[in-house]
Amino acid sequence: MTDAHTAGDRAIPPMSGRARLLAAARRQPTDTTPVWFMRQAGRCLPEYRALRERHDFMTVATTPELATQATLMPVGRFGVDGAVLFADIMLPLTGMGVPFEIRPNIGPVIADPIRTAADVARLRVVDPEEGTPYVLAALRLLRGELGERAALLGFAGAPFTLACYLIEGRSSREYPLTKALMYGAPDVWHALMDTLTEVTIRYLRGQIGAGADAVQLFDSWLGLLGPDAYAAFVLPYTTRIFAALRGTAPTIHFSTGTASLLDAIASAGSDVISLDWRVRLDDAWARIGVHRGVQGNLDSTLVLAPWPAVAAGVKDVLAQAAGRPGHIFNLGHGILPETDPDVLARIVGLVHGDLDGSPDPGR
Ligand code: CP3
């Protein structure tokens, strides 16, 4: 424990995983640092790959019993403090009237992308009870299954990242069509962002009502924007989402490659800001202020290195957090599919300071 961080000096009685993660999200002291991993329920797990041999991705994501099974896999195996719902940021789009598919190794593909004012006008503002009832059902099942073992994390794609897929139609390096529409047809852009914002607020409120203990907004492609474009075209919408959720459940704002946007991102108003490895956690925390929580930020590729390098990286992140209330340990982005799950379990042990393998309370 002594070599990892100072949690042991805080004299906080042992906490359950759920209490630990939620306390950190509220910047309250914890017995030790909470930890979960983005994409923890995915292809790095042999049991997930076996499930996917029997069912395609969308079947798992839209069948509450299967989504529950996939969500719980990493909780048991890694001992993480957060269980992130097995779902995808694209799911609400079906109910909005935009069919899509998830192609293996490519990701989301939309046959008829949204590119004109008429396309945007056709989008439906849908409630989750109607558009994604299976997501709410999975959360209800999971809340019962998890007990105090882990916090249940809901999530949604942020309007900008969803707009990238809606306009481009698939993953891209630069999202040129998206940015051209944003700069060139601001009226269409703002109408699209407005609709996505409304759907996202209803979706996340629905998830919290169904049992999500905290929610993360994934703005994965935000690093494409400079500060002025971010302020003009995105910030008003994310600000609206976090304002609409205030007082319901803690919120986490995720993005990558956004060191130049951190002050503006902080002003959007989430409880916790998720950082990637391109910024030092202590520098970022000083910039956004210690009255905000931070999540992160181990390099997702460092986890592929030999254990001594991984352990040094984990300890460095913990040293930068310095035991301050409000740190949730995570990678800076999702787990890579080639990651060894045993290394992830070891990271959890190191972060928790229970290298002797003693089980946590509540597990
Ligand atoms: O464990 C978890 O993190 C929960 C599940 C989860 C998935 N997608 C499952 C999934 C979460 C939180 C997401 C969010 C998501 N989906 C994001 C934001 C997070 C990020 O990493 O930035 C984005 C951009 C998407 C869109 C998307 N869906 C992509 C880029 C891909 C991967 C394409 C590929 O094959 O590499 C998907 C498909 C997807 N979503 C998979 C999983 C486990 C892989 C599909 C499979 O099992 O074949």
Residues whose N, C-alpha, C, O or C-beta is under 5 A from the ligand:
A	BS01	CP3	F37 M38 R39 Q40 A41 G42 F57 V84 L85 F86 A87 D88 I89 I102 R103 P104 N105 I106 G107 P108 F218 S220 G334
